């Protein structure tokens, strides 16, 4: 079933597809857009093989609490960060030589956070980077 077919399917058709793939009904309350996303991913994973063994093992270790975790304190070049502040969404694009915010280049995320709030902030903290965890 193609992505376009999934997107245009009715909820009952999506539930039917879910039941065929997983041999059980989907969790109650799962939104239609989320059903589409999960079904699309699962279909693709079955065709192309899904997650690598290494990734599955790392995820299992995280769940069991056996993996080392460290906070993410910077974003890689090419990342787009979004932060809502006082009802306004602020988008920052990270590049090799700084960050771009509203057409202006800044040396750091902290400079952008200061521009947005008018106060000194840790840029990674303001954009939520040191609350996300990754395995090392």
SULNOR-V61588 format. One record per run of one state. SS is the DSSP state (h for helix, s for strand, l for the rest). FROM is the first residue (numbers start at 1). TO is the last residue. If there is no record, write none. Layout:
BEGIN
SS,FROM,TO
SS,FROM,TO
END
This chain:
BEGIN
l,1,2
h,3,8
l,9,10
h,11,22
l,23,31
h,32,48
l,49,52
h,53,64
l,65,68
s,69,71
l,72,79
s,80,85
l,86,87
s,88,95
l,96,97
s,98,101
l,102,103
s,104,106
l,107,108
h,109,117
l,118,122
h,123,126
l,127,128
h,129,131
l,132,132
s,133,135
l,136,136
END
